[in-house]
Amino acid sequence: MNTILLTNLIKIRWIAIFGQFTAIFFVHSILNIKLLLLECILVILLSVLINLGAFFFQKKDKISDQRVFLFLLFDTTQLGVLLYLNGGILNPFSILILAPVIISATYLKSYWTVFLSLYSILLSILIKFYFIPLNWRKDFIIPDLYNNGLLISLIVTIIFIAVYAYLFANSSRKISQALSETKLQLNNQKKITEIGSLSAAAVHELSTPLNTIFLILNDLLKEKILVKNKNLLKDVTLLKSQAERCSDILLSLSKNPYILKDNFFEKIKIEDLIKLSFEKFNSDKIIDISFVKTDSDISILYKDEINYAFGNIIQNAIQHSVYKVSVSISNDDKELSIKISDDGNGFPRDILDKLGEPYISKTKKGMGLGIFIAKSLIENVNGKIFFYNSLNGNAVVEILFKGSILKV
């Protein structure tokens, strides 16, 4: 779906209508060049009526690609009729036939732009041969060579502008879509973390009253009166079994890795974060974590961005590894460096310089958003990420964080 709003199209058309009225009256009244004034006004008034109809009868501001195309098709046709009435392709305003093509190439799908471009070219050819000449008041002789060159230049410009605008707009749309995907994934991660935090809070808050219930139940089971009353003993025993079930449920919740972040956990060991991400996606590979110029107790501020980014990168390393994923962690006073590599075939040379851009994938199986999302999230917390191949030809992803990311 395109992002064009009907109100914007209506505003653009009002500007065009005002410009057309101004140009016609200026040429007719100030320059004293006689025009088919009545016919020109009728053509412009038709555009006014359609604009008013669109304003009053179109309820939704967001319209489909097809309606936008018809909107632009009419604008092209209306301009073509005005050019036919006023000198054809020799009219200085013939260049405005590019405007609808540019809008189509920027916002619509490619086939709509192709249709509109072909229609604009056909219209340009028609008004080159069929038009009502302007009365220039002086001899105005145009060589056929220049006249034909003017048509060819207009056709080439239509094609060039359409392709140029579409390529850049399409790239922008892809980046925008990828960023939206990044935000969606991060929001999902935060929701998972919030659920985990709620679970951690439930475990913490419910453990105390549950222990009290166990204490009272154990005391009740020791009472002689209760032992003699089989019905009451049966109910208390059932109550204790259900309390034990609650205890088991809380215990399983406490083992969930997604509840790491809550008010009690503001930091996490890097080693634990990497292992959690590895265990989440791995089934048969092994991981080797080494520490250079630092120790294994180094911790990092827990952030959803870092957690999700590490998950994406490690998942990618697992998918392309043969046997092992290696992680090297080093730290000094200024930067923390984390290098994640696999024993696979490395990054292909043709995409190495493009890694981190949306829809660039090492294989054709994925959409190529994982690395882009990871890069965006790392940069969102003021980190840096680099992609290269080692001397052995293995893929390496190096992440650098400033010292502020560490929990002192």
GITASUL-V369043 format. One record per pair of residues at least 24 apart in sequence whose ideal C-beta (glycine too) atoms are under 8 Angstrom apart, sorted by the first residue. I is the first residue (numbers start at 1). J is the second residue. If there is no record, write none. Layout:
i-><I:I>
j-><J:J>
This chain:
i-><1:1:1:2:2:2:2:2:3:4:4:4:4:5:5:6:6:6:6:6:6:7:9:9:9:10:10:10:12:13:13:13:14:16:16:16:16:17:17:17:17:20:20:20:23:32:33:33:33:33:34:35:35:35:36:36:36:39:40:40:40:43:43:43:43:44:44:46:47:47:47:50:65:65:65:68:68:68:68:69:69:69:69:69:72:72:72:72:73:73:73:75:75:76:76:76:76:76:76:77:80:80:80:83:83:84:84:84:84:84:85:85:86:86:86:87:87:87:87:88:88:88:88:88:88:89:89:89:89:89:89:89:89:90:90:90:90:90:91:94:94:94:95:95:97:97:97:97:98:98:98:101:101:101:101:102:102:102:104:105:105:105:105:105:105:105:106:106:106:107:110:113:113:114:117:117:117:120:121:121:121:124:124:124:124:125:125:174:174:175:177:178:178:178:178:178:179:181:181:182:182:182:182:182:185:185:186:186:186:186:189:189:189:190:192:193:193:193:193:195:196:196:196:196:196:196:197:197:197:197:199:199:199:199:199:200:200:200:200:200:200:201:201:202:202:203:203:203:203:204:206:206:207:210:210:210:210:213:214:214:214:217:260:261:261:261:265:266:266:266:267:267:267:267:267:268:268:268:269:269:269:269:269:270:270:270:270:270:270:271:271:273:273:273:273:273:274:274:274:274:277:277:277:277:277:278:278:278:280:280:281:281:281:281:282:285:285:285:285:285:286:286:286:287:287:287:287:288:288:288:288:289:289:289:290:290:290:290:291:291:291:292:292:292:293:293:293:294:294:294:298:298:298:298:299:299:300:300:300:300:300:301:301:301:303:305:305:305:305:306:306:306:306:306:308:308:308:309:309:309:309:309:309:310:312:312:312:312:313:313:313:313:313:314:315:316:316:316:316:317:317:317:317:318:320:320:320:320:331:333:334:334:335:335:335:335:336:336:336:336:336:336:337:337:337:338:338:338:338:339:339:339:339:340:340:340:340:341:341:341:341:341:342:342:343:344:344:345:345:346:346:346:346:346:347:347:347:347:352:352:352:355:356:356:362:381>
j-><62:64:65:64:65:68:107:108:107:63:68:103:107:61:62:54:58:60:61:62:63:61:54:68:71:51:54:55:103:47:51:75:51:47:75:96:99:44:47:48:51:44:47:82:93:137:134:135:136:137:135:85:86:134:85:86:132:85:82:85:86:78:81:82:85:78:82:78:74:75:78:74:108:109:112:104:107:108:112:104:108:112:115:116:100:103:104:116:100:116:119:99:100:100:101:116:119:120:123:123:123:126:127:127:131:126:127:130:131:132:131:132:131:132:134:131:132:133:134:127:128:130:131:132:133:124:127:128:131:147:150:151:154:131:134:142:147:150:134:124:127:154:154:157:123:124:154:158:157:158:161:158:161:162:165:161:162:165:162:161:162:163:164:165:166:169:165:166:169:169:166:162:166:162:158:159:162:158:155:158:159:151:154:155:158:151:155:358:359:358:358:358:359:369:372:373:376:369:373:369:372:373:376:377:308:373:304:305:308:377:304:307:308:304:258:258:261:304:307:258:256:258:259:260:261:262:259:261:262:263:253:254:256:258:259:253:254:259:262:264:265:262:263:250:253:250:253:254:259:264:246:250:250:243:246:247:250:243:240:243:247:243:302:302:304:307:302:301:302:407:299:300:301:302:407:299:300:302:296:297:298:299:300:298:299:300:329:336:338:296:329:300:302:306:307:310:310:314:327:338:307:310:311:314:315:314:318:325:311:315:311:314:315:318:318:318:321:323:324:325:323:324:325:324:325:326:327:324:325:326:327:326:327:329:326:327:328:329:328:329:330:328:329:330:330:331:332:329:330:331:329:331:336:406:406:407:336:401:405:406:407:405:406:407:381:377:378:380:381:377:378:381:383:405:373:374:377:373:374:375:377:378:399:374:370:371:373:374:340:371:374:397:399:340:370:362:370:371:397:341:342:395:397:342:344:345:362:395:406:403:402:403:400:401:402:403:400:401:402:403:405:406:398:399:400:398:399:400:401:396:397:398:399:396:397:398:399:390:394:395:396:397:394:395:394:394:395:393:395:389:390:393:394:395:387:388:389:395:387:388:389:387:385:387:395:405>
